[in-house]
């Protein structure tokens, strides 16, 4: 219970005081227990209670609502599904398109959920711009446009050339881009807390500071917590990057591993700085590199900047949220993108794990004769995915066959990660290779500068 809800990230600090729900203090019985209080867990609970108000549903969260990626991500309601190139090579072009169609449906689901229930999420649709530091080959642009067209939003996409980008942004680095003009973003922590209120209003019981210490499956599912045991007909594991830490469900724990993503937030920009960098439409930014960056300009004029490198941990270790070298590199890249910001103060630094599968595609499934359900491996694109995955998990828990439960990655055969002594060095080697690839492709792009934090 030592988690400080005001300092874990910029979003926590900016969102003010928070009152968690009391932890579980007794043995209880429910129809469905959900382990994990992020987007997927809360969405599952709300969808179950909406479909069957008389069903008893409980959520147990080891820390507080929004502790995981749901409360500290970049806020992009993204149309991304895994890594499209990897998905296409591994599963084929049609399944890649079906995956993109699924996540597009997730984007619309989030939009409609917020609008219908008037959720306080700071939701807005400024668009998102993918930028390249190099002149993009026409074939690359055409391939991306075909993907957008295949999932039904080609009319919302436009190609940006160097001249138009130079006129709009005060950055010498912007040379080409593709802009999705209706893409959305939100305040991730405000949104997950709004989801919590929605779930509570529907009758979902939520217990914070209640870790699932052990899961046993028999005629029922029994989940032991520090001060009480939950007996349930079914149990949904909405634990994402923490799934490998679960005890008692070995068939699930090696389906994903955590990797760490990092972000920084600047002080509010001055009027001079705002004018120097342009960016008047405040669309989200992604860089078209292997180790991509992502950035947004908040309403109060801060830049939230993430990506550029990742981190891994060995085995069950989870203490990689702090990474000074990645933050220093990130700051250098931010100033490289916007030289006018040299010397700007960084007020927040944070990081945390996201969930990866071997094949870089989402995982939804069941085991133990349908008594245990799970969802993980959104690959850092989980805002839209996790919400719709919650609806899919609700259908699975209810035994309802739907177009969601019939998508190809539900109950797919999953390639498990090898043991940590194999996975960890392989991931470090892969990370090194990707950084070298970016360095080779960007040789001469980043000017030789020296920056101080």
C-alpha positions in Angstrom: 0.0 0.0 0.0 3.0 2.3 -0.4 1.9 3.4 -3.9 1.7 7.2 -4.1 -1.2 8.1 -6.4 0.1 11.6 -7.0 3.6 10.9 -8.2 3.6 7.7 -10.2 3.3 9.7 -13.5 2.4 13.2 -14.8 -1.2 12.0 -15.1 -1.4 11.0 -11.5 0.1 14.2 -10.3 -2.1 16.4 -12.5 -5.3 14.5 -11.6 -5.1 15.3 -7.9 -6.3 13.4 -4.8 -7.8 9.9 -5.2 -9.8 7.8 -2.8 -9.5 4.1 -3.5 -12.1 1.5 -2.7 -11.5 -0.5 0.4 -9.6 -3.8 0.1 -11.4 -7.1 0.3 -11.7 -8.0 4.0 -13.7 -11.3 4.0 -14.5 -14.4 2.0 -17.1 -13.8 -0.8 -18.8 -15.7 -3.6 -19.5 -14.1 -7.0 -20.5 -15.3 -10.5 -17.5 -13.7 -12.2 -14.3 -12.4 -10.6 -12.0 -10.1 -12.6 -8.4 -9.8 -11.6 -7.0 -6.4 -12.7 -8.6 -3.0 -12.6 -7.5 -1.4 -15.9 -9.4 -0.7 -19.1 -9.9 -4.4 -20.0 -11.0 -5.5 -16.5 -13.4 -2.6 -15.9 -14.8 -2.9 -19.4 -15.4 -6.6 -18.9 -17.2 -5.9 -15.6 -19.3 -3.2 -16.9 -20.3 -5.2 -20.0 -21.3 -8.2 -17.9 -23.5 -6.1 -15.5 -25.0 -4.3 -18.5 -26.0 -7.5 -20.1 -27.1 -9.3 -16.9 -27.8 -6.9 -14.1 -28.6 -9.7 -11.7 -25.1 -11.3 -12.1 -22.6 -10.7 -9.3 -19.3 -9.4 -10.6 -16.3 -8.3 -8.6 -12.9 -6.7 -9.6 -9.8 -7.1 -7.4 -6.9 -4.8 -8.1 -3.5 -5.3 -6.5 -2.7 -1.6 -6.3 -5.2 1.1 -7.3 -7.3 1.6 -10.4 -5.0 3.1 -13.0 -1.8 1.7 -11.5 -0.9 -0.1 -14.7 -0.7 1.0 -18.3 -4.3 2.2 -18.3 -3.3 5.1 -16.0 0.0 6.1 -17.5 -0.1 5.6 -21.2 0.3 8.3 -23.9 -3.5 8.7 -24.2 -3.7 7.8 -27.9 -6.9 6.0 -28.9 -5.0 4.3 -31.6 -5.9 2.4 -34.7 -2.8 0.2 -34.3 -2.9 -3.6 -34.0 0.3 -5.2 -32.8 3.0 -4.7 -35.4 1.2 -4.8 -38.8 4.3 -5.9 -40.7 4.9 -8.8 -38.3 1.2 -9.7 -38.2 1.1 -9.8 -42.0 4.2 -12.0 -42.3 3.1 -14.4 -39.5 -0.7 -14.6 -40.1 -1.3 -13.3 -43.6 -2.6 -10.1 -45.2 -6.3 -10.8 -44.6 -5.8 -11.4 -40.8 -3.8 -8.3 -40.6 -6.7 -6.4 -42.1 -9.2 -8.1 -39.8 -7.1 -7.1 -36.8 -7.1 -3.5 -38.0 -10.8 -3.6 -38.5 -11.3 -5.0 -34.9 -9.2 -2.2 -33.4 -11.0 0.4 -35.5 -14.2 -0.9 -34.0 -12.5 -0.4 -30.6 -11.8 3.2 -31.4 -15.5 3.8 -32.2 -16.5 1.9 -29.1 -14.4 4.2 -26.9 -15.8 7.3 -28.6 -19.4 6.1 -28.2 -18.9 5.0 -24.6 -17.6 8.4 -23.6 -20.3 10.3 -25.5 -23.2 8.2 -24.3 -22.2 8.2 -20.6 -20.6 11.7 -20.6 -17.3 10.3 -19.2 -14.9 12.9 -17.9 -11.9 11.8 -20.0 -10.7 14.9 -21.7 -11.5 13.2 -25.0 -10.7 15.1 -28.2 -10.1 14.4 -31.8 -7.1 16.5 -33.0 -5.8 13.7 -35.3 -2.5 12.0 -35.3 0.5 12.6 -37.6 3.1 10.0 -38.5 6.3 11.8 -39.3 9.4 10.7 -41.1 12.9 12.1 -40.8 13.6 10.9 -44.3 11.8 11.3 -47.6 9.4 8.3 -47.7 9.4 6.2 -50.8 6.1 6.4 -52.7 5.6 2.6 -52.3 5.7 2.9 -48.5 3.1 5.6 -48.6 0.9 3.6 -50.9 1.1 0.6 -48.7 0.0 2.5 -45.7 -2.8 4.2 -47.6 -4.1 0.8 -48.7 -4.2 -0.4 -45.1 -6.3 2.6 -44.1 -8.6 2.1 -47.1 -9.0 -1.6 -46.3 -10.4 -0.8 -42.9 -12.8 1.9 -44.1 -11.2 5.2 -43.1 -9.1 6.0 -46.2 -11.0 9.3 -46.5 -9.7 10.4 -43.2 -6.1 10.1 -44.2 -3.9 12.5 -46.1 -0.2 12.5 -47.1 1.9 15.4 -45.9 4.9 16.6 -47.8 8.0 18.4 -46.5 6.8 21.9 -47.5 3.4 21.6 -45.7 5.1 20.2 -42.6 7.7 23.0 -42.5 5.0 25.6 -42.8 3.0 24.0 -39.9 5.8 23.0 -37.5 9.0 24.7 -36.3 11.1 21.5 -36.9 13.8 20.9 -39.4 13.3 17.2 -38.9 9.8 16.8 -40.4 10.2 15.7 -44.0 7.2 13.6 -44.8 4.2 12.2 -43.1 0.8 10.6 -43.1 -2.0 12.2 -41.0 -5.2 10.5 -39.8 -7.3 13.6 -39.2 -10.0 12.1 -36.9 -7.8 10.2 -34.5 -8.5 10.7 -30.8 -6.7 11.0 -27.5 -7.7 11.3 -23.9 -6.3 11.7 -20.4 -5.7 8.0 -19.6 -6.0 8.3 -15.8 -9.1 10.5 -15.8 -10.6 8.0 -18.2 -9.9 4.9 -16.2 -11.3 6.5 -13.1 -14.4 7.5 -15.1 -14.7 3.8 -16.1 -14.4 2.8 -12.5 -17.3 5.1 -11.6 -19.3 3.7 -14.5 -18.7 0.1 -13.3 -19.6 0.9 -9.7 -22.8 2.6 -10.8 -23.7 -0.6 -12.7 -23.2 -2.7 -9.6 -19.7 -4.1 -10.1 -17.9 -4.5 -6.7 -14.3 -3.2 -6.8 -11.6 -4.0 -4.2 -8.4 -2.0 -4.5 -5.1 -2.9 -2.7 -6.2 -6.6 -3.1 -3.6 -8.7 -4.9 -4.6 -12.2 -6.1 -2.0 -14.3 -4.3 -3.0 -17.7 -5.7 -5.7 -19.0 -8.1 -7.0 -22.6 -7.8 -9.4 -24.1 -10.4 -11.8 -27.0 -9.6 -15.5 -27.1 -9.8 -15.2 -23.4 -9.1 -12.4 -20.9 -9.3 -10.9 -19.9 -5.9 -8.7 -16.8 -5.7 -6.9 -16.2 -2.4 -6.1 -12.6 -1.4 -4.4 -11.3 1.8 -7.6 -10.9 3.8 -10.2 -13.1 2.0 -10.9 -15.7 -0.6 -13.1 -15.1 -3.6 -15.0 -18.1 -5.0 -16.3 -17.6 -8.5 -18.0 -19.5 -11.3 -15.5 -17.9 -13.7 -12.4 -15.8 -13.4 -11.2 -13.2 -15.9 -7.5 -12.4 -15.9 -7.2 -8.8 -17.1 -3.6 -8.5 -15.8 -1.8 -7.8 -19.1 1.9 -7.0 -18.4 1.6 -8.6 -14.9 0.1 -11.9 -16.1 3.4 -13.8 -15.7 3.3 -13.1 -12.0 0.1 -15.0 -11.4 0.3 -18.2 -9.4 -1.9 -21.3 -10.0 -2.5 -20.8 -13.8 0.6 -22.0 -15.5 -1.1 -22.2 -18.9 -1.4 -18.5 -19.0 1.8 -17.1 -17.5 4.2 -17.6 -20.4 1.9 -16.2 -23.1 3.3 -12.7 -22.6 6.2 -10.8 -21.1 6.5 -7.2 -19.9 8.6 -4.6 -21.7 9.0 -1.1 -20.3 7.9 2.1 -22.1 9.0 5.5 -20.8 7.7 9.1 -21.0 8.6 12.6 -19.9 6.4 15.7 -19.5 7.7 19.2 -19.9 6.8 22.4 -18.0 4.1 24.4 -19.8 5.6 26.1 -22.9 5.9 29.8 -22.9 4.1 31.8 -25.6 7.4 32.2 -27.4 8.1 28.5 -27.4 4.5 27.7 -28.6 4.9 30.1 -31.5 8.3 28.7 -32.4 7.2 25.1 -32.7 3.9 25.7 -34.5 1.8 22.6 -33.8 -1.4 24.8 -33.6 -3.7 21.9 -34.3 -2.2 19.9 -31.4 -2.5 16.6 -33.2 -0.7 13.6 -31.8 2.7 12.8 -33.3 4.3 9.5 -34.0 7.7 9.1 -35.6 8.1 6.5 -38.4 11.1 4.7 -36.9 11.5 1.2 -35.4 11.9 2.6 -31.9 9.1 5.1 -32.5 8.5 8.2 -30.5 5.0 9.5 -29.6 4.1 13.0 -28.4 1.1 15.1 -27.5 0.6 18.7 -26.6 -1.7 18.9 -23.6 -4.4 21.6 -23.2 -2.3 23.5 -20.7 0.6 23.5 -23.1 2.9 20.7 -21.9 4.5 18.2 -24.2 4.2 14.6 -23.2 6.9 12.7 -25.0 7.5 8.9 -25.0 9.2 6.1 -26.7 12.6 6.0 -28.4 13.8 3.0 -26.5 12.4 0.2 -24.3 13.5 -1.8 -21.2 13.3 -5.5 -20.2 13.5 -7.3 -16.9 14.6 -10.8 -15.9 12.1 -13.3 -14.7 9.6 -12.0 -12.2 11.4 -8.8 -11.5 9.3 -5.7 -12.2 11.5 -2.8 -10.9 12.3 -1.2 -14.2 10.1 1.9 -14.0 13.1 4.1 -13.5 15.5 4.5 -16.4 17.7 7.7 -16.4 19.5 6.8 -19.6 16.3 6.4 -21.6 14.9 9.6 -20.3 18.1 11.5 -21.2 18.0 10.1 -24.7 14.3 11.0 -25.0 15.0 14.6 -23.9 17.8 14.8 -26.5 15.5 13.6 -29.2 12.7 16.0 -28.2 15.2 18.9 -28.5 16.3 17.5 -31.8 12.8 17.6 -33.1 12.1 21.1 -31.7 15.4 23.0 -31.3 13.5 26.0 -30.0 12.8 24.0 -26.8 16.4 23.7 -25.8 16.7 24.2 -22.0 13.0 23.5 -21.3 12.4 22.0 -17.9 11.3 18.4 -17.6 8.8 18.2 -14.7 7.8 14.5 -14.8 9.5 11.3 -15.8 7.9 7.9 -15.6 7.8 4.4 -17.1 6.0 1.1 -16.7 5.5 -2.2 -18.4 3.3 -3.1 -21.4 2.5 -6.6 -22.6 4.2 -8.4 -25.5 3.5 -11.7 -27.2 6.1 -13.6 -29.2 4.1 -12.9 -32.4 3.3 -9.3 -31.4 -0.4 -9.9 -31.7 -3.1 -9.6 -29.0 -4.2 -12.6 -27.1 -7.7 -13.4 -25.8 -8.7 -16.9 -24.7 -10.1 -19.4 -22.3 -8.8 -22.4 -20.4 -9.9 -24.8 -17.7 -13.1 -25.7 -19.6 -13.9 -22.0 -19.9 -13.7 -21.2 -16.2 -10.6 -19.0 -16.7 -10.5 -16.3 -19.3 -7.6 -14.0 -20.2 -6.5 -11.1 -22.3 -3.0 -9.6 -22.8 -0.4 -8.5 -25.3 -1.7 -5.3 -26.7 1.9 -4.3 -27.5 1.5 -0.8 -26.2 -1.6 0.0 -28.3 -4.1 -0.9 -25.7 -6.5 2.0 -25.2 -9.0 1.0 -27.9 -8.0 -2.7 -27.9 -8.5 -3.2 -24.2 -11.9 -1.6 -24.1 -13.2 -3.8 -26.9 -11.4 -6.8 -25.5 -13.5 -6.3 -22.4 -16.7 -6.7 -24.4 -15.3 -9.8 -26.1 -14.3 -11.3 -22.7 -17.9 -10.6 -21.4 -19.3 -12.5 -24.4 -17.0 -15.4 -23.7 -17.8 -15.4 -20.0 -21.5 -15.4 -20.8 -21.1 -18.2 -23.4 -22.4 -15.9 -26.1 -21.0 -16.5 -29.6 -20.7 -13.2 -31.5 -18.7 -11.5 -34.2 -16.2 -10.5 -31.5 -15.7 -14.0 -30.1 -15.2 -15.3 -33.7 -12.3 -13.1 -34.6 -9.2 -15.1 -35.5 -7.0 -14.1 -32.5 -9.6 -15.3 -29.9 -8.5 -18.7 -28.6 -5.7 -18.8 -31.2 -2.8 -21.1 -30.6 -0.2 -19.0 -28.9 3.6 -19.4 -29.1 4.8 -19.2 -25.5 7.9 -17.3 -24.5 10.9 -19.5 -23.6 12.3 -19.5 -20.0 13.8 -16.2 -18.8 17.4 -17.4 -19.2 16.6 -17.6 -23.0 14.1 -14.8 -23.4 16.0 -12.0 -21.5 19.3 -12.1 -23.5 17.3 -12.5 -26.7 15.2 -9.5 -26.0 18.3 -7.4 -25.1 19.9 -8.5 -28.4 16.8 -7.7 -30.3 16.6 -4.3 -28.7 20.2 -3.6 -29.6 19.6 -4.6 -33.2 16.6 -2.3 -33.5 18.5 0.6 -32.1 21.3 -0.1 -34.5 18.8 -0.2 -37.4 17.4 3.2 -36.4 21.0 4.6 -36.1 21.9 3.3 -39.5 18.7 4.6 -41.2 19.0 8.0 -39.4 22.8 8.5 -39.9 23.3 12.2 -40.3 19.7 13.0 -39.3 20.3 14.0 -35.7 22.6 16.9 -35.5 25.6 16.6 -33.1 24.4 18.6 -30.1 25.0 18.5 -26.4 22.0 18.9 -24.1 21.7 19.1 -20.3 18.6 18.1 -18.4 
